[in-house]
């Protein structure tokens, strides 16, 4: 393939204007989180199999018409791998693709240092899109957007031409996302939204009114582990693969512009062509499949209670997500997805927060907000018994060593900043 003349190719890929950025981006973005060995330090050392995987993936993505490449400082080796592949291996012209990266620096000074290091890693002198990574709580939002803080520094770098457009990525509750959009500081937002998680539609609608670019995070992994769907789900979305159906569902909203695919790990290249054309609104066939999927919720008498009125419950349980995993297990046979995600609750973290239902935590649940005819405690217990898997000693040791490693790394980073 002639990478210097990409305009010669006519793939089935579709493109949408990424909001006020006015950039025409492919509706599928190549994500960079899951390359081999990506979390192994040092990040600048790229093993040959990582480099080969990155190069082959980028080549295939370009051949499919993908023109947006996404990574993050938090993705370990990803930025360095892309830097070598895009510049040294394929020798692409910088205007042949759009580049998005992310970071979550805590201060203006740290912002300047981090972005400078990312430019070096990716071997470029500007970023098309830069997102503050992980505005997941109101406290983080207030800190990131404070006067003299990191977002203000990013805006200065935008004025300098180092960053073309600034956005934010989020795993936050809906109210935090809405308030962050309403700051009017950002050109785009990266968030979660899929057929099996429609909570953030109001945020997408609000972003559309402000002409913001909307980027959907991980539709094939966090959207239901759709690369390995249960046979029931495959039958329900027939003749489309669940990956294709979910992509078409997302793209039926005109305010959504691109979906990140972790190719070839969480989706395969052969799935792409079945997505197009992706009409907005739905085609009659898409609407029929949605009716079939919607009807499955009738299989469980409690599927109508999503638990969002119980967000920020004093128990610390993530009740809406627990109920969602229960619904997917009961109605769609998506137990494997529930096992995967349920056991990722972070009792002290903000990326996927949620306590487990110990007897003590169950007693703290504020049932005054729950409909009287919903046996919430029993639903939570049932889900926990089915999906919870206690960590092995080996996993616990790994977790302890990881905490020690991260603490040591953080202290070294602070020492470098102070000296």
C-alpha positions as CSV (number, residue, x, y, z in Angstrom):
1,X,0.0,0.0,0.0
2,X,1.3,3.5,-0.9
3,X,1.0,5.4,2.4
4,X,2.0,8.6,0.8
5,X,-1.0,8.6,-1.5
6,X,-3.9,7.4,0.8
7,X,-6.4,9.4,-1.2
8,X,-6.1,6.8,-4.0
9,X,-8.0,4.3,-1.8
10,X,-11.8,4.2,-1.5
11,X,-12.7,2.1,1.5
12,X,-16.2,1.8,2.9
13,X,-15.3,4.0,5.9
14,X,-17.5,6.9,6.6
15,X,-16.5,10.3,8.0
16,X,-18.2,12.8,10.2
17,X,-17.4,16.4,11.2
18,X,-16.0,16.3,14.7
19,X,-18.1,19.1,16.0
20,X,-16.6,22.6,16.3
21,X,-13.1,21.2,15.5
22,X,-14.3,21.0,11.9
23,X,-12.1,18.0,11.3
24,X,-13.7,15.2,9.2
25,X,-12.8,12.1,11.2
26,X,-13.4,8.4,10.5
27,X,-16.4,7.1,12.4
28,X,-14.0,4.3,13.7
29,X,-11.0,5.4,15.6
30,X,-7.9,3.2,16.1
31,X,-7.4,2.9,19.9
32,X,-4.0,2.3,21.4
33,X,-4.5,0.9,24.8
34,X,-4.0,-2.8,24.3
35,X,-0.8,-3.4,22.5
36,X,1.4,-6.2,23.8
37,X,3.4,-5.5,26.9
38,X,2.1,-2.0,27.0
39,X,2.1,-1.7,30.8
40,X,5.6,-3.0,31.2
41,X,8.2,-0.4,32.2
42,X,10.3,1.3,30.9
43,X,7.7,2.7,28.6
44,X,10.2,3.8,26.0
45,X,11.5,0.3,25.4
46,X,9.4,-1.3,22.7
47,X,9.8,-5.1,22.2
48,X,9.8,-6.3,18.7
49,X,6.5,-8.1,19.0
50,X,4.9,-4.9,20.3
51,X,6.4,-2.9,17.4
52,X,5.2,-5.5,14.9
53,X,1.7,-5.6,16.3
54,X,1.5,-1.8,16.3
55,X,2.8,-1.5,12.7
56,X,0.5,-4.2,11.3
57,X,-2.5,-2.8,13.1
58,X,-1.8,0.7,11.8
59,X,-1.3,-0.5,8.3
60,X,-4.6,-2.4,8.3
61,X,-6.4,0.6,9.9
62,X,-5.2,3.0,7.3
63,X,-6.2,0.6,4.5
64,X,-9.7,0.6,6.0
65,X,-9.9,4.4,5.8
66,X,-9.4,5.1,9.6
67,X,-7.8,8.5,9.9
68,X,-7.9,9.1,13.7
69,X,-5.4,7.4,16.0
70,X,-5.9,7.6,19.8
71,X,-3.6,6.9,22.7
72,X,-2.8,8.3,26.2
73,X,0.0,8.9,28.6
74,X,-1.6,6.3,30.8
75,X,-1.4,3.6,28.1
76,X,2.2,2.8,28.9
77,X,4.3,2.0,25.8
78,X,1.5,3.1,23.4
79,X,2.7,6.6,22.6
80,X,6.3,5.4,22.1
81,X,5.1,2.6,19.8
82,X,3.0,4.8,17.7
83,X,5.8,7.4,17.5
84,X,8.1,4.8,16.0
85,X,5.6,3.2,13.7
86,X,4.0,6.4,12.3
87,X,7.3,8.2,11.8
88,X,10.2,5.7,11.5
89,X,8.5,2.6,10.2
90,X,5.8,3.9,7.9
91,X,7.1,7.4,7.5
92,X,3.7,9.0,7.2
93,X,3.2,12.6,6.5
94,X,1.8,14.3,9.6
95,X,-1.3,15.6,7.8
96,X,-2.2,12.0,6.6
97,X,-3.9,11.3,10.0
98,X,-5.3,12.9,13.1
99,X,-3.7,12.2,16.4
100,X,-5.4,12.2,19.8
101,X,-3.7,11.7,23.1
102,X,-4.7,12.3,26.7
103,X,-3.2,13.0,30.1
104,X,-4.2,13.9,33.7
105,X,-1.6,16.3,35.0
106,X,-2.5,17.9,38.3
107,X,-0.8,21.3,37.9
108,X,0.0,23.8,35.2
109,X,3.7,23.0,35.5
110,X,3.1,19.2,35.3
111,X,0.9,19.8,32.3
112,X,3.6,21.5,30.4
113,X,6.1,18.8,31.3
114,X,3.8,15.9,30.5
115,X,2.7,17.3,27.1
116,X,6.3,18.0,26.1
117,X,7.3,14.4,26.9
118,X,4.3,13.2,24.9
119,X,5.3,15.2,21.9
120,X,8.7,13.6,22.1
121,X,7.3,10.1,22.5
122,X,5.0,10.5,19.5
123,X,7.6,12.3,17.5
124,X,5.4,15.2,16.5
125,X,5.3,18.9,17.1
126,X,1.6,19.2,17.7
127,X,-1.5,17.2,18.7
128,X,-4.8,17.5,16.8
129,X,-6.7,16.6,19.9
130,X,-5.7,16.5,23.5
131,X,-8.1,15.3,26.3
132,X,-7.7,15.8,30.0
133,X,-8.0,12.1,31.0
134,X,-10.4,11.0,33.6
135,X,-12.7,13.8,34.8
136,X,-14.5,11.1,36.9
137,X,-15.7,13.1,39.9
138,X,-16.8,16.6,40.7
139,X,-13.7,17.1,42.8
140,X,-11.4,16.2,39.9
141,X,-13.4,18.4,37.6
142,X,-13.0,21.4,39.9
143,X,-9.3,20.8,40.3
144,X,-8.6,20.3,36.6
145,X,-10.6,23.3,35.6
146,X,-9.5,25.6,38.4
147,X,-8.0,29.0,37.6
148,X,-4.3,28.5,37.0
149,X,-4.8,24.7,36.7
150,X,-4.0,22.1,34.1
151,X,-6.9,22.8,31.7
152,X,-6.0,26.5,31.7
153,X,-2.5,25.5,30.8
154,X,-3.8,23.3,28.0
155,X,-5.7,26.3,26.6
156,X,-2.4,28.3,26.6
157,X,-0.8,25.5,24.6
158,X,-3.7,25.7,22.2
159,X,-3.0,29.4,21.7
160,X,0.6,28.4,21.0
161,X,-0.4,25.9,18.4
162,X,1.0,22.9,20.3
163,X,-2.6,21.5,20.7
164,X,-5.2,22.2,18.1
165,X,-8.3,21.2,20.1
166,X,-8.9,20.4,23.8
167,X,-11.4,17.9,25.2
168,X,-11.9,15.7,28.2
169,X,-12.5,12.0,28.8
170,X,-14.7,10.7,31.5
171,X,-16.0,7.7,33.3
172,X,-18.1,9.9,35.6
173,X,-21.8,9.9,36.7
174,X,-24.0,11.8,34.3
175,X,-24.3,14.9,36.5
176,X,-20.5,15.4,36.5
177,X,-20.4,15.0,32.7
178,X,-23.2,17.5,32.2
179,X,-21.5,20.1,34.4
180,X,-18.2,19.6,32.7
181,X,-19.7,20.1,29.3
182,X,-21.4,23.3,30.6
183,X,-18.1,24.9,31.5
184,X,-17.7,25.6,27.7
185,X,-13.9,24.9,28.1
186,X,-13.8,21.9,25.8
187,X,-14.1,21.2,22.1
188,X,-14.9,17.5,22.5
189,X,-15.8,14.8,25.0
190,X,-14.8,11.1,25.2
191,X,-17.5,9.1,27.1
192,X,-19.3,5.8,27.4
193,X,-22.5,5.1,25.5
194,X,-23.7,1.8,23.9
195,X,-26.9,-0.2,23.4
196,X,-26.2,-1.9,26.7
197,X,-25.4,1.4,28.5
198,X,-27.6,4.3,27.4
199,X,-27.3,6.4,30.5
200,X,-25.2,9.1,28.9
201,X,-27.5,10.0,26.1
202,X,-28.4,13.3,27.8
203,X,-24.7,14.3,27.8
204,X,-24.5,13.5,24.1
205,X,-27.6,15.6,23.4
206,X,-26.1,18.5,25.4
207,X,-22.8,18.2,23.6
208,X,-24.6,18.3,20.3
209,X,-26.2,21.6,21.2
210,X,-22.8,23.0,21.9
211,X,-21.4,21.6,18.7
212,X,-18.8,19.4,20.6
213,X,-17.1,16.4,19.1
214,X,-18.4,13.2,20.7
215,X,-16.0,10.2,20.9
216,X,-17.4,6.9,22.2
217,X,-15.0,4.9,24.5
218,X,-14.5,1.2,24.1
219,X,-17.8,0.1,22.6
220,X,-16.7,-3.5,22.0
221,X,-15.1,-4.2,25.4
222,X,-16.8,-2.1,28.0
223,X,-19.8,-2.1,25.8
224,X,-20.4,-5.8,26.4
225,X,-17.2,-7.8,25.4
226,X,-18.8,-8.0,22.0
227,X,-15.9,-9.7,20.3
228,X,-16.9,-12.9,22.2
229,X,-20.7,-12.6,22.5
230,X,-22.9,-15.4,23.8
231,X,-24.8,-17.4,21.2
232,X,-28.1,-15.8,22.3
233,X,-26.8,-12.3,21.5
234,X,-25.5,-13.4,18.1
235,X,-28.9,-14.8,17.2
236,X,-30.7,-11.6,18.5
237,X,-28.6,-9.3,16.3
238,X,-28.6,-11.6,13.2
239,X,-27.8,-10.9,10.4
240,X,-25.3,-8.4,12.0
241,X,-22.6,-9.3,14.4
242,X,-23.1,-7.7,17.8
243,X,-20.1,-5.5,17.1
244,X,-21.7,-4.2,13.9
245,X,-25.1,-3.8,15.5
246,X,-23.8,-1.8,18.5
247,X,-21.7,0.4,16.2
248,X,-24.8,1.1,14.0
249,X,-26.8,1.8,17.2
250,X,-24.3,4.4,18.4
251,X,-23.9,6.0,15.0
252,X,-27.7,6.3,14.6
253,X,-27.3,9.3,16.9
254,X,-26.1,12.2,14.6
255,X,-24.4,13.8,17.6
256,X,-21.9,10.9,17.8
257,X,-18.9,11.2,15.5
258,X,-16.5,8.3,16.2
259,X,-16.1,5.1,18.1
260,X,-12.8,3.7,19.3
261,X,-12.0,0.2,18.3
262,X,-9.1,-1.6,20.0
263,X,-8.1,-3.5,16.9
264,X,-7.3,-6.3,16.6
265,X,-7.8,-7.2,20.3
266,X,-11.4,-6.2,21.1
267,X,-12.6,-6.2,17.5
268,X,-11.5,-7.7,14.2
269,X,-11.0,-5.8,11.0
270,X,-13.5,-8.0,9.1
271,X,-16.2,-6.6,11.3
272,X,-15.8,-3.1,10.0
273,X,-17.4,-3.3,6.5
274,X,-20.7,-4.7,8.0
275,X,-21.2,-1.4,9.9
276,X,-21.6,0.7,6.7
277,X,-23.7,2.5,5.6
278,X,-24.6,3.6,9.1
279,X,-27.8,5.6,8.7
280,X,-28.9,8.2,11.3
281,X,-31.6,7.7,12.3
282,X,-32.1,3.9,12.1
283,X,-32.8,1.9,9.0
284,X,-35.9,-0.3,9.2
285,X,-33.6,-3.4,9.7
286,X,-31.8,-1.7,12.6
287,X,-35.1,-0.8,14.1
288,X,-36.3,-4.4,13.9
289,X,-33.2,-5.7,15.7
290,X,-33.6,-3.0,18.4
291,X,-37.2,-4.2,19.0
292,X,-36.0,-7.8,19.3
293,X,-33.3,-6.7,21.8
294,X,-35.7,-4.4,23.8
295,X,-38.2,-7.3,24.1
296,X,-35.7,-9.4,26.0
297,X,-36.0,-7.1,29.0
298,X,-39.5,-8.5,29.5
299,X,-37.9,-11.8,30.6
300,X,-37.1,-10.2,34.0
301,X,-39.7,-8.6,36.2
302,X,-37.2,-6.1,37.7
303,X,-35.4,-5.0,34.6
304,X,-37.4,-1.7,34.6
305,X,-35.6,-0.4,37.7
306,X,-32.2,0.8,36.7
307,X,-31.2,2.1,40.1
308,X,-30.0,5.5,39.0
309,X,-32.1,7.2,41.7
310,X,-29.8,5.4,44.1
311,X,-26.5,6.9,42.8
312,X,-24.1,8.0,45.6
313,X,-25.8,5.6,48.0
314,X,-24.3,5.7,51.6
315,X,-23.4,2.0,51.2
316,X,-20.8,2.9,48.6
317,X,-22.3,0.2,46.3
318,X,-22.6,1.1,42.6
319,X,-26.2,0.0,42.5
320,X,-27.0,1.0,38.9
321,X,-24.0,-1.0,37.6
322,X,-24.9,-4.0,39.7
323,X,-28.4,-4.0,38.4
324,X,-27.2,-3.5,34.8
325,X,-24.9,-6.6,35.1
326,X,-27.8,-8.5,36.5
327,X,-30.1,-7.5,33.6
328,X,-27.5,-8.5,31.0
329,X,-27.0,-11.8,32.7
330,X,-30.7,-12.6,33.1
331,X,-32.0,-11.3,29.7
332,X,-29.0,-11.6,27.3
333,X,-26.9,-14.5,28.7
334,X,-24.0,-12.0,29.1
335,X,-22.7,-13.6,32.3
336,X,-19.1,-13.6,31.1
337,X,-19.2,-9.8,30.7
338,X,-20.7,-9.5,34.2
339,X,-17.9,-11.6,35.6
340,X,-15.3,-9.5,33.9
341,X,-16.7,-6.1,34.9
342,X,-18.2,-6.8,38.3
343,X,-14.9,-7.9,39.7
344,X,-13.3,-4.7,38.6
345,X,-15.1,-2.5,41.1
346,X,-12.7,-0.2,42.8
347,X,-13.6,0.3,46.4
348,X,-11.2,3.2,46.7
349,X,-10.8,4.3,43.1
350,X,-12.7,6.6,40.8
351,X,-12.3,4.9,37.4
352,X,-14.9,2.3,38.2
353,X,-16.0,2.9,41.8
354,X,-18.1,0.5,43.9
355,X,-18.0,-1.4,47.1
356,X,-18.9,-5.0,47.3
357,X,-22.0,-6.0,49.2
358,X,-20.7,-7.1,52.6
359,X,-23.3,-7.4,55.3
360,X,-22.2,-4.1,56.8
361,X,-22.5,-2.3,53.4
362,X,-25.9,-3.9,52.7
363,X,-27.2,-2.4,56.0
364,X,-26.2,1.1,54.9
365,X,-28.4,1.0,51.7
366,X,-30.9,3.8,51.8
367,X,-34.0,1.9,50.7
368,X,-36.2,5.0,51.0
369,X,-35.3,5.8,47.4
370,X,-36.1,2.3,46.1
371,X,-39.6,1.4,44.9
372,X,-41.4,-0.8,47.5
373,X,-42.0,-3.6,45.0
374,X,-38.3,-4.0,44.1
375,X,-36.5,-6.5,46.4
376,X,-33.3,-4.6,46.0
377,X,-31.3,-6.4,48.7
378,X,-32.1,-9.8,47.2
379,X,-31.3,-8.6,43.7
380,X,-27.9,-7.4,44.9
381,X,-27.1,-10.6,46.8
382,X,-28.2,-12.7,43.9
383,X,-25.9,-10.8,41.5
384,X,-23.0,-10.9,43.9
385,X,-23.3,-14.7,44.4
386,X,-23.4,-15.3,40.7
387,X,-20.7,-12.9,39.5
388,X,-18.2,-12.3,42.4
389,X,-14.9,-14.1,42.3
390,X,-12.5,-13.7,45.2
391,X,-9.0,-12.8,44.3
392,X,-6.4,-15.5,44.7
393,X,-3.3,-15.0,46.9
394,X,-1.3,-14.5,43.8
395,X,-3.6,-11.8,42.6
396,X,-3.5,-10.1,46.0
397,X,0.3,-10.2,46.1
398,X,0.4,-8.7,42.6
399,X,-2.0,-6.0,43.7
400,X,0.2,-5.1,46.7
401,X,3.4,-5.1,44.6
402,X,1.7,-2.8,42.0
403,X,0.7,-0.4,44.7
404,X,4.2,-0.3,46.1
405,X,5.6,0.2,42.5
406,X,3.1,3.0,41.7
407,X,3.9,4.7,45.0
408,X,7.6,4.6,44.4
409,X,7.2,5.8,40.8
410,X,5.0,8.7,42.1
411,X,7.6,9.7,44.6
412,X,10.3,9.7,41.9
413,X,8.1,11.9,39.7
414,X,7.6,14.4,42.5
415,X,11.3,14.4,43.3
416,X,12.1,15.3,39.6
417,X,9.5,18.1,39.7
418,X,10.9,19.5,42.9
419,X,14.5,19.4,41.8
